[in-house]
Amino acid sequence: MIIQVVNVACLFLSTLFLVAHSPGDEDKPLFNGTDLSGWINVIGASESWTAARNSISATGIPKGVLRTDRQYENYILEFEYKKPMSHGRAGILIHSDALPAKGSPWPRGINIQFWDSGNGLIEAVGGAGIRTVKNPQLQKADGDSSGGGPPAAGERWHHVRVKSSNGAVTLRVDGKPAAMGLYASLRKGYIALKSDGSQIQFRNIRLRELPAADLASEQVATKDRGFVSLYNGRDVGRHWELLPGHRGHWTGEDWLINYDGGSEEERKSLWSKGKYADFILTADMKFTGRPEMAESPVVLPNGENLKTEDGSNKTVVVPYAGDTGIYVRGSSKNQVNMGNRFIGSGEIYGYRADRDMPREVRQALIPRVNADAPPGEWNRYRITMKGDRITVVLNGTVVIDDARLPGIAPTGKIALQDDHGRGNRFVFGNLYIKELE
């Protein structure tokens, strides 16, 4: 009985790989051979991706993601790739979100990697899920010497075939089974080409759509909402005012903007070149300094500090790694505060601490809950500014909800804040903005 069950299982796995497919009228090209029409640059400098001589090429530095402009569900995807350099990785994402996941250059989705040795890997990234199938028919997919030799590189084009059908994903490299995954949590999303540290070329990218299923909303990746990047992974000064004293302190490191706390400018914050009125801004932030235990004032619901019997501020001890924030509409008064304090991040400190403001205004600008990640871990902020109203979502939790900022300017620059002196170290990543009408 056991032998019979194993044979049936192997037969099932084989059929997933061996379904015949001959290119025909149902196949459609995803690349027109001349330009990047139909493709969207997600991260990295736009000039990192080029189309010429019937292929799409990537420089590999900085990291890059180039995705389709529409989502796909069930399909057979075929293409060829060539990777001249032995270092770096070759891969694609399927069923991916439009934007990168928190703390990562890669969107949530199903990551598919392949090596010139014929090995492959299917894994979930960014919070997605898939069950990797262990099957003796498949070659070892770890990419090291135990799987058929180290990754090779050269001028040879390799053929890749990916089939996605109702949560089952299979990979063939040069006609041989390479990897398989089942029960993918995401079953519809974008197809993305990845550039991860080395040059790579793609060509003959074709797709044959298969019958769709009735999917639940959680099985569909998030769609493009019109966000544009505020950092291209190469040149901080393209979107930001990189003053002479900032240089060497506000630095671009691949997909991150890093700050070492040492700007020599009087105005140490990094201001945007553009001005923005109504918008939605997403930003990932992580402190890189070593946390130390420090006292933090206890803030009451009315915006005042809790006092002790002797009139001093009541404090609690918290792990503190630094302080930063995002200024909106051109003023430090409009700071969305970021730091591991008792009150939690997201407060609009300039308004909350202004006793000339009405009590109801100050109260609304106190975080509803402390939603900070621990020091050293990534936080994702989503800031919506519309008229004189602001909403702040931190790590998926609404901490400021449609609060009013009386007297705020109708438009202004954005800034990544530092006004706390040397040693205040942090990184920002995945800075995207959508301007609202």
SEROKOL-972510 format. One line per field, with one value per residue (C-alpha): residue number from 1; residue in three letters; x, y, z. Coordinates in steps of 0.001 Angstrom, whole numbers, plus 500000, padded with zeros to 6 digits. Last residue first. Layout:
N
pos: NUM / ...;
code: ALA / ...;
east: X / ...;
north: Y / ...;
up: Z / ...;
***
This chain:
437
pos: 437 / 436 / 435 / 434 / 433 / 432 / 431 / 430 / 429 / 428 / 427 / 426 / 425 / 424 / 423 / 422 / 421 / 420 / 419 / 418 / 417 / 416 / 415 / 414 / 413 / 412 / 411 / 410 / 409 / 408 / 407 / 406 / 405 / 404 / 403 / 402 / 401 / 400 / 399 / 398 / 397 / 396 / 395 / 394 / 393 / 392 / 391 / 390 / 389 / 388 / 387 / 386 / 385 / 384 / 383 / 382 / 381 / 380 / 379 / 378 / 377 / 376 / 375 / 374 / 373 / 372 / 371 / 370 / 369 / 368 / 367 / 366 / 365 / 364 / 363 / 362 / 361 / 360 / 359 / 358 / 357 / 356 / 355 / 354 / 353 / 352 / 351 / 350 / 349 / 348 / 347 / 346 / 345 / 344 / 343 / 342 / 341 / 340 / 339 / 338 / 337 / 336 / 335 / 334 / 333 / 332 / 331 / 330 / 329 / 328 / 327 / 326 / 325 / 324 / 323 / 322 / 321 / 320 / 319 / 318 / 317 / 316 / 315 / 314 / 313 / 312 / 311 / 310 / 309 / 308 / 307 / 306 / 305 / 304 / 303 / 302 / 301 / 300 / 299 / 298 / 297 / 296 / 295 / 294 / 293 / 292 / 291 / 290 / 289 / 288 / 287 / 286 / 285 / 284 / 283 / 282 / 281 / 280 / 279 / 278 / 277 / 276 / 275 / 274 / 273 / 272 / 271 / 270 / 269 / 268 / 267 / 266 / 265 / 264 / 263 / 262 / 261 / 260 / 259 / 258 / 257 / 256 / 255 / 254 / 253 / 252 / 251 / 250 / 249 / 248 / 247 / 246 / 245 / 244 / 243 / 242 / 241 / 240 / 239 / 238 / 237 / 236 / 235 / 234 / 233 / 232 / 231 / 230 / 229 / 228 / 227 / 226 / 225 / 224 / 223 / 222 / 221 / 220 / 219 / 218 / 217 / 216 / 215 / 214 / 213 / 212 / 211 / 210 / 209 / 208 / 207 / 206 / 205 / 204 / 203 / 202 / 201 / 200 / 199 / 198 / 197 / 196 / 195 / 194 / 193 / 192 / 191 / 190 / 189 / 188 / 187 / 186 / 185 / 184 / 183 / 182 / 181 / 180 / 179 / 178 / 177 / 176 / 175 / 174 / 173 / 172 / 171 / 170 / 169 / 168 / 167 / 166 / 165 / 164 / 163 / 162 / 161 / 160 / 159 / 158 / 157 / 156 / 155 / 154 / 153 / 152 / 151 / 150 / 149 / 148 / 147 / 146 / 145 / 144 / 143 / 142 / 141 / 140 / 139 / 138 / 137 / 136 / 135 / 134 / 133 / 132 / 131 / 130 / 129 / 128 / 127 / 126 / 125 / 124 / 123 / 122 / 121 / 120 / 119 / 118 / 117 / 116 / 115 / 114 / 113 / 112 / 111 / 110 / 109 / 108 / 107 / 106 / 105 / 104 / 103 / 102 / 101 / 100 / 99 / 98 / 97 / 96 / 95 / 94 / 93 / 92 / 91 / 90 / 89 / 88 / 87 / 86 / 85 / 84 / 83 / 82 / 81 / 80 / 79 / 78 / 77 / 76 / 75 / 74 / 73 / 72 / 71 / 70 / 69 / 68 / 67 / 66 / 65 / 64 / 63 / 62 / 61 / 60 / 59 / 58 / 57 / 56 / 55 / 54 / 53 / 52 / 51 / 50 / 49 / 48 / 47 / 46 / 45 / 44 / 43 / 42 / 41 / 40 / 39 / 38 / 37 / 36 / 35 / 34 / 33 / 32 / 31 / 30 / 29 / 28 / 27 / 26 / 25 / 24 / 23 / 22 / 21 / 20 / 19 / 18 / 17 / 16 / 15 / 14 / 13 / 12 / 11 / 10 / 9 / 8 / 7 / 6 / 5 / 4 / 3 / 2 / 1;
code: GLU / LEU / GLU / LYS / ILE / TYR / LEU / ASN / GLY / PHE / VAL / PHE / ARG / ASN / GLY / ARG / GLY / HIS / ASP / ASP / GLN / LEU / ALA / ILE / LYS / GLY / THR / PRO / ALA / ILE / GLY / PRO / LEU / ARG / ALA / ASP / ASP / ILE / VAL / VAL / THR / GLY / ASN / LEU / VAL / VAL / THR / ILE / ARG / ASP / GLY / LYS / MET / THR / ILE / ARG / TYR / ARG / ASN / TRP / GLU / GLY / PRO / PRO / ALA / ASP / ALA / ASN / VAL / ARG / PRO / ILE / LEU / ALA / GLN / ARG / VAL / GLU / ARG / PRO / MET / ASP / ARG / ASP / ALA / ARG / TYR / GLY / TYR / ILE / GLU / GLY / SER / GLY / ILE / PHE / ARG / ASN / GLY / MET / ASN / VAL / GLN / ASN / LYS / SER / SER / GLY / ARG / VAL / TYR / ILE / GLY / THR / ASP / GLY / ALA / TYR / PRO / VAL / VAL / VAL / THR / LYS / ASN / SER / GLY / ASP / GLU / THR / LYS / LEU / ASN / GLU / GLY / ASN / PRO / LEU / VAL / VAL / PRO / SER / GLU / ALA / MET / GLU / PRO / ARG / GLY / THR / PHE / LYS / MET / ASP / ALA / THR / LEU / ILE / PHE / ASP / ALA / TYR / LYS / GLY / LYS / SER / TRP / LEU / SER / LYS / ARG / GLU / GLU / GLU / SER / GLY / GLY / ASP / TYR / ASN / ILE / LEU / TRP / ASP / GLU / GLY / THR / TRP / HIS / GLY / ARG / HIS / GLY / PRO / LEU / LEU / GLU / TRP / HIS / ARG / GLY / VAL / ASP / ARG / GLY / ASN / TYR / LEU / SER / VAL / PHE / GLY / ARG / ASP / LYS / THR / ALA / VAL / GLN / GLU / SER / ALA / LEU / ASP / ALA / ALA / PRO / LEU / GLU / ARG / LEU / ARG / ILE / ASN / ARG / PHE / GLN / ILE / GLN / SER / GLY / ASP / SER / LYS / LEU / ALA / ILE / TYR / GLY / LYS / ARG / LEU / SER / ALA / TYR / LEU / GLY / MET / ALA / ALA / PRO / LYS / GLY / ASP / VAL / ARG / LEU / THR / VAL / ALA / GLY / ASN / SER / SER / LYS / VAL / ARG / VAL / HIS / HIS / TRP / ARG / GLU / GLY / ALA / ALA / PRO / PRO / GLY / GLY / GLY / SER / SER / ASP / GLY / ASP / ALA / LYS / GLN / LEU / GLN / PRO / ASN / LYS / VAL / THR / ARG / ILE / GLY / ALA / GLY / GLY / VAL / ALA / GLU / ILE / LEU / GLY / ASN / GLY / SER / ASP / TRP / PHE / GLN / ILE / ASN / ILE / GLY / ARG / PRO / TRP / PRO / SER / GLY / LYS / ALA / PRO / LEU / ALA / ASP / SER / HIS / ILE / LEU / ILE / GLY / ALA / ARG / GLY / HIS / SER / MET / PRO / LYS / LYS / TYR / GLU / PHE / GLU / LEU / ILE / TYR / ASN / GLU / TYR / GLN / ARG / ASP / THR / ARG / LEU / VAL / GLY / LYS / PRO / ILE / GLY / THR / ALA / SER / ILE / SER / ASN / ARG / ALA / ALA / THR / TRP / SER / GLU / SER / ALA / GLY / ILE / VAL / ASN / ILE / TRP / GLY / SER / LEU / ASP / THR / GLY / ASN / PHE / LEU / PRO / LYS / ASP / GLU / ASP / GLY / PRO / SER / HIS / ALA / VAL / LEU / PHE / LEU / THR / SER / LEU / PHE / LEU / CYS / ALA / VAL / ASN / VAL / VAL / GLN / ILE / ILE / MET;
east: 493922 / 496169 / 499915 / 501172 / 504523 / 507017 / 510018 / 510933 / 513857 / 515017 / 518020 / 518959 / 521705 / 521533 / 525131 / 525715 / 523068 / 519330 / 517853 / 517574 / 514455 / 513713 / 512034 / 509021 / 508533 / 505491 / 501840 / 498640 / 500472 / 499132 / 496973 / 494988 / 496348 / 493244 / 493356 / 492059 / 493102 / 496520 / 497741 / 496062 / 497790 / 499368 / 502951 / 502237 / 499290 / 499236 / 496278 / 496494 / 493886 / 494507 / 493770 / 494686 / 497871 / 498028 / 501088 / 501811 / 504691 / 506475 / 508768 / 511806 / 513601 / 516659 / 514652 / 511465 / 508601 / 506467 / 502652 / 502134 / 498395 / 496030 / 498976 / 498479 / 497469 / 493731 / 494354 / 496147 / 493310 / 490647 / 492570 / 492594 / 496079 / 497831 / 499366 / 501531 / 503029 / 500643 / 500990 / 504757 / 504803 / 502579 / 502471 / 503338 / 505593 / 504632 / 503808 / 506274 / 509057 / 510796 / 511256 / 509541 / 507633 / 505443 / 506646 / 504333 / 506004 / 509248 / 507778 / 507667 / 504293 / 505350 / 508281 / 509145 / 510657 / 513834 / 514976 / 517436 / 517940 / 515939 / 515014 / 512406 / 512469 / 509334 / 508947 / 506718 / 507600 / 508503 / 505918 / 507126 / 504197 / 504948 / 503515 / 501995 / 502896 / 500035 / 498436 / 494949 / 495354 / 498306 / 501949 / 504442 / 507915 / 510669 / 513729 / 516517 / 517807 / 520219 / 519668 / 522705 / 522313 / 520814 / 517267 / 514903 / 512516 / 510214 / 508298 / 504939 / 503532 / 499935 / 499475 / 497823 / 500149 / 503699 / 506793 / 509759 / 513443 / 512957 / 514679 / 517287 / 517485 / 520746 / 519881 / 523115 / 524952 / 527814 / 525746 / 527055 / 524172 / 525173 / 522220 / 521466 / 519098 / 518427 / 517844 / 521593 / 523371 / 522643 / 524283 / 523248 / 526532 / 529234 / 527718 / 525286 / 527614 / 527648 / 523831 / 521997 / 518612 / 516589 / 515004 / 518041 / 520513 / 520229 / 521617 / 521814 / 518875 / 516319 / 514817 / 511455 / 509626 / 506235 / 502886 / 499982 / 497861 / 499283 / 497459 / 497946 / 498347 / 495275 / 494813 / 493534 / 490602 / 489385 / 489822 / 487301 / 489615 / 491134 / 491615 / 495204 / 497081 / 499994 / 502934 / 506012 / 509330 / 511656 / 514502 / 516008 / 519487 / 521381 / 524149 / 524931 / 523925 / 520267 / 518276 / 514799 / 512141 / 508589 / 505283 / 502415 / 499673 / 497283 / 497607 / 499029 / 498938 / 500710 / 499440 / 502200 / 505818 / 508123 / 511734 / 514181 / 512516 / 514625 / 513959 / 516703 / 515400 / 511938 / 509993 / 506637 / 504061 / 500843 / 498450 / 495667 / 498010 / 501362 / 503754 / 507253 / 509521 / 513099 / 515473 / 519143 / 521164 / 524890 / 527354 / 528695 / 527964 / 527951 / 526412 / 528513 / 528345 / 525562 / 523481 / 526191 / 528300 / 525826 / 522624 / 520252 / 517801 / 518788 / 517365 / 513746 / 512688 / 513623 / 510747 / 510670 / 507844 / 508097 / 504891 / 504057 / 503391 / 503547 / 504984 / 507642 / 508995 / 507692 / 510091 / 510780 / 514381 / 516231 / 519067 / 519996 / 523688 / 522962 / 521072 / 517452 / 515503 / 511731 / 510324 / 506591 / 505205 / 505707 / 507694 / 511489 / 513691 / 512894 / 512146 / 508382 / 507424 / 508194 / 505423 / 503015 / 502529 / 503823 / 502011 / 505316 / 508831 / 511811 / 515360 / 519047 / 521441 / 524715 / 528205 / 529064 / 528822 / 527541 / 523971 / 521801 / 518048 / 515399 / 511663 / 508548 / 505499 / 502622 / 499581 / 497124 / 496733 / 498172 / 498359 / 498976 / 501819 / 504437 / 507299 / 510893 / 512667 / 516204 / 519094 / 521546 / 523600 / 522496 / 523034 / 519805 / 519093 / 515825 / 516372 / 515367 / 518514 / 517850 / 515716 / 517310 / 516931 / 519396 / 518370 / 515220 / 517379 / 516389 / 513004 / 509624 / 510268 / 507040 / 506784 / 504139 / 506295 / 509933 / 511312 / 512326 / 511663 / 507940 / 508157 / 505273 / 504770 / 501496 / 500891 / 497321 / 498103 / 500674 / 503727 / 503520 / 502804 / 502588 / 501869 / 505104 / 505850 / 502516 / 502096 / 505283 / 504074 / 500890 / 502811 / 505178 / 502215 / 500610 / 503886 / 504265 / 500716 / 501312 / 504585 / 502816 / 500000;
north: 565440 / 563210 / 562796 / 559277 / 558923 / 556118 / 555856 / 552179 / 552642 / 554882 / 554180 / 555270 / 556758 / 559580 / 559532 / 563190 / 565798 / 565547 / 567542 / 564830 / 564566 / 563146 / 566131 / 566785 / 570083 / 572310 / 572786 / 574175 / 575421 / 574134 / 576606 / 574032 / 570464 / 568269 / 564518 / 561987 / 559030 / 558952 / 555504 / 553361 / 549973 / 548228 / 548725 / 552397 / 554116 / 557906 / 560048 / 563806 / 566483 / 570120 / 569456 / 565842 / 564300 / 560512 / 558993 / 555278 / 554269 / 550919 / 550039 / 547787 / 546282 / 547640 / 548957 / 546906 / 547552 / 550522 / 550244 / 552196 / 552819 / 555701 / 557919 / 561488 / 563942 / 563725 / 564911 / 568051 / 569084 / 568347 / 570464 / 573499 / 574632 / 577359 / 574668 / 573491 / 570132 / 568033 / 570404 / 570295 / 566647 / 565218 / 561747 / 558771 / 556844 / 555584 / 557562 / 555656 / 556306 / 554273 / 556924 / 558358 / 561664 / 562798 / 566382 / 569204 / 571777 / 570971 / 572792 / 572337 / 570668 / 567441 / 566683 / 563024 / 561698 / 560839 / 559874 / 557345 / 553883 / 554026 / 550937 / 552285 / 553500 / 555271 / 558929 / 561213 / 564813 / 566943 / 568656 / 567297 / 564896 / 563508 / 564944 / 563233 / 565139 / 566915 / 565838 / 565308 / 561521 / 561775 / 561510 / 559576 / 560975 / 558625 / 557656 / 555796 / 552238 / 552070 / 550873 / 550481 / 552670 / 551359 / 552651 / 551369 / 553209 / 552166 / 554943 / 555252 / 558652 / 559415 / 562915 / 566310 / 569296 / 568351 / 570371 / 568891 / 569061 / 567019 / 568011 / 565989 / 567193 / 568564 / 572234 / 573640 / 571381 / 569187 / 566006 / 563401 / 561191 / 558278 / 558467 / 555789 / 556047 / 552470 / 550676 / 550341 / 552319 / 555985 / 558341 / 561101 / 561379 / 561384 / 564482 / 566258 / 569201 / 570025 / 569959 / 566941 / 568464 / 565325 / 563838 / 563338 / 564093 / 560629 / 559123 / 555340 / 553443 / 555569 / 557389 / 559165 / 556345 / 556828 / 555506 / 555134 / 552619 / 549461 / 546450 / 544397 / 540679 / 538457 / 535421 / 537605 / 538714 / 535134 / 533676 / 532141 / 530410 / 531438 / 529215 / 529273 / 532245 / 531559 / 533880 / 534755 / 536399 / 535773 / 537632 / 538305 / 539639 / 539729 / 541796 / 541139 / 542170 / 541222 / 542147 / 540696 / 540441 / 540788 / 539108 / 540874 / 539292 / 536364 / 533180 / 534388 / 531861 / 529307 / 525809 / 523900 / 524523 / 522888 / 523081 / 522160 / 519791 / 519632 / 521310 / 523911 / 524999 / 523818 / 525399 / 524392 / 526388 / 524962 / 527505 / 527194 / 526798 / 528502 / 527034 / 528405 / 527530 / 528753 / 528420 / 529267 / 531487 / 530791 / 533662 / 532697 / 531994 / 528897 / 528468 / 525972 / 522297 / 519735 / 520243 / 519393 / 522196 / 524831 / 526137 / 524829 / 523217 / 519550 / 518153 / 517110 / 513490 / 512773 / 515034 / 517565 / 519970 / 523511 / 524719 / 528333 / 531466 / 535242 / 537427 / 539252 / 536176 / 532722 / 530186 / 528340 / 527353 / 526118 / 523966 / 523661 / 524506 / 527923 / 528771 / 529574 / 531536 / 531852 / 534110 / 533886 / 537207 / 540149 / 542825 / 542800 / 545654 / 544591 / 546249 / 546197 / 544506 / 546183 / 547741 / 546370 / 543059 / 539848 / 536845 / 535890 / 537038 / 536443 / 535223 / 535353 / 535844 / 537642 / 536379 / 534303 / 537221 / 536981 / 536021 / 534957 / 534416 / 532820 / 532998 / 530925 / 531601 / 529128 / 530674 / 530951 / 534393 / 537500 / 541133 / 544122 / 546595 / 543855 / 544231 / 545473 / 545029 / 546257 / 546029 / 548853 / 547544 / 544550 / 546281 / 544937 / 543963 / 543317 / 541590 / 541958 / 543878 / 546615 / 547263 / 548831 / 548503 / 550232 / 553531 / 553517 / 553575 / 550945 / 549842 / 549314 / 550019 / 549249 / 547136 / 547207 / 549316 / 548676 / 549167 / 547263 / 543529 / 543826 / 542116 / 540235 / 538192 / 536301 / 532599 / 531617 / 531621 / 528923 / 527890 / 524153 / 523028 / 519489 / 518880 / 517306 / 519232 / 519002 / 515494 / 514397 / 515508 / 513479 / 510395 / 510737 / 510856 / 507804 / 505883 / 506833 / 505688 / 502327 / 501747 / 502435 / 500000;
up: 493608 / 495654 / 495188 / 495707 / 497424 / 497884 / 500205 / 500399 / 502761 / 505572 / 507771 / 511296 / 513431 / 515981 / 517232 / 516672 / 517323 / 517901 / 515047 / 512425 / 510327 / 506913 / 505317 / 503090 / 501274 / 501307 / 500415 / 501936 / 505037 / 508360 / 510275 / 512261 / 511986 / 512269 / 512978 / 510451 / 512614 / 514278 / 515431 / 512771 / 512971 / 509947 / 511101 / 511778 / 510085 / 510362 / 509291 / 508779 / 508106 / 507134 / 503478 / 502881 / 504279 / 504516 / 506178 / 505883 / 508119 / 508114 / 511008 / 510690 / 513657 / 515490 / 518415 / 518945 / 516482 / 517390 / 517599 / 520813 / 520744 / 520027 / 519201 / 520492 / 517765 / 518519 / 522072 / 520918 / 518635 / 521272 / 523780 / 521533 / 520450 / 522403 / 524579 / 521684 / 522763 / 520644 / 517699 / 517352 / 518417 / 515711 / 517239 / 515040 / 517360 / 520811 / 523938 / 526112 / 523643 / 520961 / 518292 / 515238 / 515312 / 512452 / 512421 / 511364 / 513612 / 511747 / 508759 / 504964 / 504418 / 506121 / 508411 / 508826 / 512011 / 513845 / 517301 / 518600 / 520079 / 523340 / 525361 / 527818 / 531435 / 532632 / 533466 / 535550 / 534823 / 537831 / 539992 / 543365 / 543612 / 540170 / 536965 / 533922 / 530778 / 529029 / 525756 / 527148 / 526994 / 529420 / 528355 / 530481 / 529928 / 528700 / 530729 / 528958 / 528590 / 525716 / 522164 / 519853 / 516819 / 513580 / 513987 / 511310 / 509006 / 506147 / 504407 / 502665 / 501746 / 500736 / 499375 / 499505 / 499035 / 498087 / 497330 / 495505 / 496354 / 499488 / 502695 / 504603 / 508200 / 509573 / 509276 / 510697 / 508249 / 509433 / 509245 / 511694 / 512773 / 510529 / 508138 / 505552 / 502599 / 501538 / 498197 / 497447 / 500138 / 499550 / 501974 / 504377 / 506290 / 503593 / 502072 / 504356 / 504977 / 501259 / 500996 / 499529 / 498793 / 498005 / 494873 / 492624 / 495395 / 496940 / 493704 / 493372 / 494817 / 492951 / 495902 / 496131 / 494330 / 492690 / 493931 / 491492 / 493354 / 491740 / 493089 / 496244 / 495606 / 495284 / 497534 / 500400 / 498231 / 497804 / 494347 / 491951 / 489486 / 486167 / 483118 / 481816 / 480355 / 478025 / 478594 / 476582 / 477444 / 474482 / 476228 / 479647 / 480474 / 483757 / 485294 / 488931 / 492440 / 492568 / 489476 / 489611 / 486885 / 488160 / 487338 / 489083 / 491120 / 491416 / 493432 / 496737 / 499587 / 497420 / 498247 / 496459 / 495440 / 492912 / 491824 / 489032 / 486577 / 483404 / 480051 / 480276 / 483685 / 484716 / 487571 / 489006 / 490981 / 492441 / 493963 / 491408 / 488436 / 488018 / 485455 / 485088 / 482168 / 481946 / 478980 / 479371 / 477040 / 476943 / 477264 / 480644 / 484235 / 486419 / 489852 / 491815 / 490921 / 490593 / 493712 / 496249 / 494800 / 495890 / 494267 / 496955 / 494568 / 494550 / 491336 / 491379 / 490916 / 494554 / 495669 / 498466 / 497694 / 499053 / 500674 / 499822 / 501872 / 501485 / 504253 / 502251 / 500504 / 499583 / 498112 / 494876 / 494201 / 491157 / 489885 / 486221 / 486695 / 485170 / 488328 / 488989 / 491551 / 491899 / 494603 / 495262 / 496445 / 498777 / 496997 / 497160 / 498421 / 501978 / 505317 / 504791 / 501529 / 498226 / 496090 / 493457 / 495233 / 493681 / 492220 / 490567 / 491359 / 489128 / 489524 / 488835 / 491716 / 492253 / 491434 / 488371 / 485948 / 482353 / 483338 / 480410 / 480515 / 478340 / 478803 / 479393 / 481548 / 481736 / 483335 / 486205 / 487813 / 486158 / 487267 / 485042 / 484434 / 484547 / 486962 / 486980 / 490308 / 490866 / 493257 / 492661 / 490977 / 488908 / 485546 / 484085 / 480484 / 478651 / 475309 / 471653 / 470679 / 473230 / 476302 / 479344 / 483104 / 485431 / 483817 / 485950 / 489063 / 491590 / 492848 / 491175 / 487474 / 485598 / 482422 / 479677 / 477375 / 478217 / 474704 / 471552 / 471845 / 472509 / 475895 / 477508 / 474326 / 473971 / 473747 / 472858 / 469130 / 469607 / 471571 / 472289 / 475797 / 477052 / 480717 / 481993 / 485170 / 486954 / 485552 / 487266 / 490670 / 490293 / 489114 / 492063 / 494428 / 492807 / 493066 / 496730 / 497468 / 495732 / 497592 / 500904 / 500000;
***
